[in-house]
Amino acid sequence: MKKHLKQLCIAAAALTMAASCSKSGEDLTKNRAVLAGTALAAPTQTLTLDWDKTYQRIEGFGTFGGRITPFFESANRDTIMERLFGNSGLQLNIIRGKVLHTYPFDAQTGTVTIKPANVDITVDPASATYKALNDDQKEQLGQLWILKKVQERYKVPITIASCWTPPLYMKTSPRVDAKWFNGLNFNCCSSNFANYLAGFAKAYKDQGVNFYAISPTNEPENIISDWDASYWDSGHLGEFINNNLRPALNSKGLNTTKIIASENAAWGTANSFLSGINSSNTDIFAGHGYLEIADRIVSGSNPTYNQRPAPWSFSTAGKSVWMTEISDDNGVYNNTMTEGIAFATSMHKFMAECNVNAFIYWLGMLAIRNNEALICTAADGTLEYPKTYDVMGQYTRYVRPGYVRIDVAGNSSNVMLSAYKDPQTSNFSIVATNTTADTTVCHLQLKGFKAATLNSYLTATGASRWQQGIPQSANADGSIDVKVPPKSVITFTGTKQAQ
């Protein structure tokens, strides 16, 4: 969607006005009102932030560890890791791995071998030793390197893993896909598969990587795709978790390792699936953030951001709710704010309407240009950061683990705000998304707290990454007026004043 700019000549004094009731454009490189054209009268959107009306506690933000082998082999892998987990980047605190179905497994001892023998994870990807490995071994080695280095370098506290499919010999048909309801063979292999998952987690623990949680499924309803998958129904999954997986984890001394279910591709599908599961030993309820099946049929679209996820209708009994995968796989790469706003709309609704405790993007990196990943690679090998990367950072950098979402009343479908407070420090963050082509002035009424100033960090066309603006002071009555530029995501941060 193109942005329509209008030529506007205004006096320099007008640039320094603290608050305005008119819509103007935005000089996105300076975060100031200098849009071209004729000034138009603009209603101010009034919103009330209630410090004492709270919702979910934020557990964090994360990503899958890239396409494992390209990530490991990338000449830019250290930079990629810093941009995802380091202070200069997204500062993610969750990494999602994969329980590969290719590991050697000793069913008698329950031992899973997670890396090739006699090859260290520090092996040079250009070496003959590495090149002699087969594709499965490269993937096994690469994932161990990624998860260990993220832990060692960045102390990322939450590592999880999802299983796309059991080892093929444990399935009703020894194929990698789930077509024709191909899944775990419960007549022979429930205990073996549970021991395989527990053995995987134990082998990683022995390498210094403690899994916070394990998911035995990934999109269990997917019976049409060619990639690795396994069909489950909710009844059998609940039985497997309660009767097999929890005891297997405990037997390996992994009593604190949590269990995730069920990671369906669409949020609404997860609602239906989880409504029928015996969840007594499920610790985290999870779904993915792609289009609902009905929407995909109507639009004919590939998986892309769900723009209207609905809160789940079943009782989560106070357990955590995670969105564990989202991206845009429509086949058309778009690194602009058009894509960024589509993602921001979805992320806002998952955070502010579906009350998710954790939000995880699909791929951290790709060796091509594709909106499945936060970081892409151009043909010349240089890294690219689409606006989805910058939008993700509006939450991950300023809404930290331990923050609690507070109520925001007065949102519209065009300008959406969510707010979060740190109960320990009284710091707070407000993330605003403007989907329109005009600047909106938001009049923020603070209920139960006051703040002297707000700092701002902008993501928009032409803006530098998380561009810091001029601090905005509170009005005499304690309210604060802030400008949300067109087609932008902007975060405002402040500290509650002592009473």
DAZI-V167424 format. One record per pair of residues at least 4 apart in sequence whose C-alpha atoms are under 8 Angstrom apart, sorted by the first residue. I is the first residue (numbers start at 1). GAP is how many residues later the second one is. If there is no record, write none. Layout:
i={I,I}
gap={GAP,GAP}
//
This chain:
i={1,3,4,5,5,5,5,6,6,6,6,6,7,7,7,7,8,8,8,8,8,8,9,9,9,10,10,10,11,12,13,15,15,15,18,18,18,19,19,19,20,21,21,21,21,21,22,22,22,22,22,22,22,23,23,23,23,23,23,23,23,23,24,24,24,24,24,24,24,24,25,25,25,25,25,25,25,25,26,26,26,26,26,26,26,26,27,27,27,27,27,28,28,28,28,28,28,29,29,29,30,30,31,31,31,31,31,31,31,42,43,44,44,44,44,45,45,45,45,45,46,46,46,46,46,47,47,47,47,47,47,47,47,48,48,48,48,48,48,48,48,49,49,49,49,49,49,49,49,49,50,50,50,50,50,50,51,51,51,51,51,51,51,52,52,53,53,54,54,54,54,55,55,55,55,55,56,56,56,56,56,57,57,57,57,57,57,58,58,58,58,58,58,58,58,58,58,59,59,59,59,60,60,60,60,60,60,60,60,60,61,61,61,61,61,61,61,62,62,62,62,62,62,62,62,62,63,63,63,63,63,63,63,63,63,63,64,64,64,64,64,64,64,64,65,65,65,65,65,65,65,65,65,65,66,66,66,66,66,66,66,66,67,67,67,67,67,68,68,68,68,69,69,69,69,69,70,70,70,71,71,71,71,71,72,72,72,72,72,72,73,73,74,76,76,77,78,79,80,80,80,81,81,81,82,82,82,82,83,83,83,83,83,84,84,84,84,84,85,85,85,85,85,85,85,85,86,86,86,86,87,89,90,90,90,90,91,91,92,92,93,93,93,94,94,94,94,94,94,95,95,95,95,95,96,96,96,96,97,97,97,97,97,97,98,98,98,98,99,99,99,99,99,99,100,100,100,100,101,101,101,101,101,101,102,102,103,103,103,103,104,104,104,105,105,105,105,105,106,106,106,107,107,107,107,110,110,110,110,111,111,111,111,112,112,112,112,113,113,114,114,114,114,114,114,115,115,115,115,115,116,116,116,119,119,119,121,121,121,121,122,123,123,123,124,125,125,126,126,127,128,129,130,133,133,134,135,136,137,138,139,140,141,142,143,144,144,145,146,147,147,147,148,148,148,148,149,149,150,150,150,151,151,151,151,158,158,159,159,159,159,159,160,160,160,160,160,161,161,161,161,162,162,162,162,162,163,163,163,163,164,164,164,164,164,164,164,165,165,165,165,165,165,165,165,166,166,166,166,166,167,167,168,168,168,168,169,169,170,170,170,170,170,170,171,171,171,171,171,171,172,172,172,172,173,173,175,176,176,176,176,176,177,177,177,177,177,177,177,177,178,178,178,178,178,178,178,178,178,178,178,179,179,179,179,179,180,181,181,181,181,182,182,182,183,183,183,183,184,184,184,184,184,185,185,186,189,190,190,190,191,191,191,191,192,193,194,194,194,194,194,194,195,195,195,195,196,197,197,197,197,197,198,198,198,198,198,198,199,199,200,201,201,201,202,202,202,203,204,204,204,204,205,205,205,211,212,212,212,213,213,213,213,214,214,214,214,215,215,215,215,216,216,216,217,217,217,217,217,218,218,218,218,218,218,219,219,219,219,219,220,220,220,220,220,220,220,220,221,221,221,221,221,222,222,222,222,223,223,223,232,232,233,233,234,234,234,234,234,235,235,235,235,236,237,237,238,238,238,238,239,239,239,240,240,241,241,241,241,241,242,242,242,242,243,244,245,246,246,246,247,248,249,249,249,249,250,250,258,258,258,259,259,259,259,260,260,260,260,260,261,261,261,261,261,261,262,262,262,262,262,262,263,263,263,263,263,263,264,264,264,264,264,264,265,265,265,265,265,265,266,266,266,266,266,266,266,266,266,267,267,267,267,267,267,267,267,268,268,268,268,268,269,269,270,270,270,270,271,271,271,271,272,273,274,274,274,275,279,283,283,284,284,284,284,285,285,285,285,285,286,286,286,286,287,287,287,287,288,288,288,288,289,289,289,289,289,289,289,289,290,290,290,290,290,290,291,291,291,291,291,291,291,292,292,293,294,295,296,296,296,296,297,301,302,302,302,303,303,303,303,304,304,304,304,304,305,305,305,305,305,305,306,307,307,307,307,308,308,309,309,309,309,310,310,311,311,311,312,316,316,320,320,321,321,321,321,322,322,322,322,322,323,323,323,323,323,324,324,324,324,324,325,325,325,325,326,326,326,327,327,327,327,327,327,328,328,329,329,329,331,331,332,332,333,333,333,334,334,334,334,334,335,335,335,335,335,335,335,336,336,336,336,337,337,337,337,337,337,337,338,338,339,339,339,340,340,340,340,340,341,341,341,341,341,341,341,342,343,343,343,344,344,344,344,344,344,345,345,346,347,348,348,348,348,348,349,349,350,350,350,351,351,351,351,352,352,361,361,362,362,363,363,363,364,364,364,365,365,365,365,365,366,366,366,366,366,366,367,367,367,368,368,368,368,369,369,369,369,370,371,374,374,374,374,375,375,375,375,375,376,376,376,376,377,377,377,377,378,378,378,385,385,386,387,387,388,389,390,390,390,390,391,391,391,392,393,393,393,394,394,394,394,394,394,394,394,394,395,395,395,396,398,398,398,399,399,399,399,402,402,403,403,403,403,404,404,404,404,405,405,405,405,406,406,406,406,407,407,408,408,408,411,411,411,412,414,414,414,414,415,415,415,415,415,415,416,416,416,417,417,417,417,418,418,418,419,419,419,419,420,420,420,421,421,421,421,422,422,422,423,425,426,426,427,427,427,427,428,428,428,428,429,429,429,429,430,430,430,431,431,431,431,432,432,432,432,433,433,433,433,433,434,434,434,434,434,434,434,434,435,435,435,436,436,437,437,438,438,438,439,439,439,439,440,440,440,440,441,441,441,441,442,442,442,442,443,443,443,443,444,444,444,444,445,445,445,446,446,446,449,449,450,450,450,451,451,451,451,451,451,452,452,452,452,452,452,453,453,453,453,453,454,454,454,454,454,454,454,455,455,455,455,455,455,455,455,456,456,456,456,456,456,456,456,456,457,457,457,457,457,457,457,458,458,458,458,458,458,458,458,458,458,458,459,459,459,459,459,459,459,459,460,460,460,460,460,461,461,463,472,472,472,473,474,474,474,474,475,475,475,484,484,484}
gap={337,434,433,20,30,31,32,19,29,30,31,32,28,29,30,31,26,27,28,29,30,31,25,27,28,4,5,24,4,4,4,17,18,19,454,455,463,422,462,463,421,20,21,22,23,420,17,18,19,20,21,22,419,16,17,18,19,20,415,416,417,418,9,10,11,12,15,16,414,415,8,9,10,11,413,414,460,461,5,6,7,8,9,413,459,460,4,5,6,7,8,4,432,433,434,435,457,433,434,435,433,439,427,432,436,437,438,439,454,398,398,396,397,398,399,365,395,396,397,398,364,396,397,398,399,361,362,363,364,395,396,397,398,359,360,361,362,396,397,398,399,357,358,359,360,370,395,396,397,398,356,357,358,396,397,398,355,356,370,395,396,397,398,354,396,353,354,350,351,352,353,300,349,350,351,352,299,300,301,348,349,300,344,345,346,347,348,298,299,300,341,342,343,344,345,346,347,298,299,342,343,32,33,34,297,298,299,336,340,341,31,32,33,297,298,299,335,30,31,32,33,34,296,297,298,299,29,31,32,33,262,297,298,299,300,301,31,32,33,296,297,298,299,300,6,30,31,32,78,81,82,298,299,300,4,5,296,297,298,299,300,307,4,296,297,298,299,4,71,74,75,4,69,70,73,74,4,296,297,6,71,294,295,296,5,53,70,71,73,74,4,52,293,4,307,4,4,4,4,285,295,4,5,69,4,5,6,7,4,5,6,7,8,5,6,7,8,280,4,5,6,7,8,65,69,71,4,5,6,68,4,304,302,303,306,307,305,306,64,304,63,64,65,62,63,64,65,66,266,52,61,63,64,65,63,64,65,66,46,50,62,63,64,65,63,64,65,66,62,63,64,65,98,101,40,63,64,65,62,63,64,65,66,67,34,65,9,10,11,37,8,9,10,5,6,7,8,91,4,5,6,4,85,88,89,85,86,88,89,85,88,89,92,84,87,88,91,87,90,26,27,30,86,89,90,4,22,25,26,29,21,24,25,4,10,11,20,21,23,24,23,4,6,7,6,5,6,4,5,4,4,4,8,4,5,4,4,4,4,4,4,4,4,4,4,4,60,4,4,4,12,62,4,59,60,61,4,5,4,5,6,4,5,6,58,53,54,50,51,52,53,54,51,52,53,54,55,50,52,53,54,52,53,54,55,56,52,53,54,55,52,53,54,55,64,65,66,11,12,18,52,53,63,64,65,4,5,18,27,64,4,26,5,6,7,8,4,5,4,14,15,18,19,23,4,11,12,13,14,18,10,11,12,13,9,10,7,50,51,52,53,54,5,46,48,49,50,51,52,53,4,5,44,45,46,47,48,50,51,52,53,43,44,45,46,47,43,42,49,50,51,41,48,49,46,47,48,49,5,6,46,47,48,4,5,4,4,4,50,54,4,53,54,57,4,4,4,46,50,51,54,55,4,50,53,54,4,4,17,19,48,52,4,47,50,51,54,56,4,53,4,4,9,10,4,50,52,4,4,5,6,7,4,5,6,46,44,45,46,44,45,46,47,43,44,45,46,44,45,46,47,44,45,46,13,15,44,45,46,11,12,44,45,46,47,10,43,44,45,46,9,10,11,12,13,42,43,44,10,11,12,43,44,7,8,9,43,6,7,8,4,5,4,40,4,39,40,42,43,4,41,42,43,4,4,40,4,39,40,41,4,5,39,4,5,4,5,18,40,41,4,5,38,39,4,4,4,4,13,35,4,4,4,5,6,8,4,5,24,25,26,22,23,24,25,22,23,24,25,26,13,21,23,24,25,26,8,11,12,23,24,25,7,22,23,24,25,61,5,6,9,22,23,24,4,5,22,23,24,25,4,21,22,23,24,25,26,27,40,4,20,21,22,23,25,42,43,4,24,41,42,44,4,23,4,16,17,18,4,41,42,43,4,4,5,11,40,39,4,36,37,35,36,37,38,31,34,35,36,37,35,36,37,38,35,36,37,38,35,36,37,38,16,17,20,34,35,36,37,38,13,14,15,16,36,37,4,5,12,13,14,15,16,4,14,4,4,4,4,5,6,7,4,29,27,28,29,24,25,26,27,22,23,24,25,26,21,22,23,37,38,41,40,35,38,39,42,38,41,37,40,41,45,43,44,42,43,44,42,4,5,36,37,34,35,36,37,34,35,36,37,38,27,33,35,36,37,34,35,36,37,38,34,35,36,37,34,35,36,34,35,36,44,45,46,43,44,41,42,43,39,40,38,39,36,37,38,4,5,36,37,52,4,5,36,50,51,52,53,4,50,51,125,4,50,51,123,124,150,151,4,149,4,48,49,4,46,47,48,51,4,92,93,94,146,147,148,4,4,45,48,4,44,47,48,89,145,4,88,4,4,4,5,68,69,70,4,5,4,5,6,4,5,6,67,53,66,12,13,10,11,9,10,11,9,10,11,8,9,10,11,12,4,6,7,9,10,11,9,10,11,8,9,10,11,7,8,9,15,6,15,11,12,14,15,8,9,10,11,14,7,8,9,10,4,5,6,7,4,5,6,4,5,4,4,72,4,4,4,69,75,76,4,68,98,4,4,5,73,4,5,37,63,65,72,95,96,97,4,5,36,4,31,93,95,4,21,29,30,20,21,17,18,19,20,16,17,18,19,13,14,15,16,12,13,14,15,11,12,9,10,11,4,5,6,4,19,20,21,22,17,18,19,20,21,25,16,17,18,13,14,15,16,12,13,14,9,10,11,12,8,9,10,5,6,7,8,4,5,6,4,70,69,70,66,67,68,69,65,66,67,68,62,63,64,65,61,62,63,58,59,60,61,52,57,58,59,51,54,55,56,57,5,6,50,51,52,53,54,55,51,52,53,50,51,49,50,47,48,49,44,45,46,47,43,44,45,46,40,41,42,43,39,40,41,42,36,37,38,39,35,36,37,38,33,34,35,4,32,33,47,48,28,46,47,23,27,43,44,45,46,21,22,26,42,43,45,18,19,20,21,41,17,18,19,20,38,39,40,13,14,15,16,17,37,38,39,11,12,13,14,15,34,35,36,37,9,10,11,12,33,34,35,5,6,7,8,9,10,11,30,31,32,33,4,5,6,7,8,29,30,31,25,26,27,28,29,26,27,4,8,9,10,7,4,5,6,7,4,5,6,4,5,6}
//
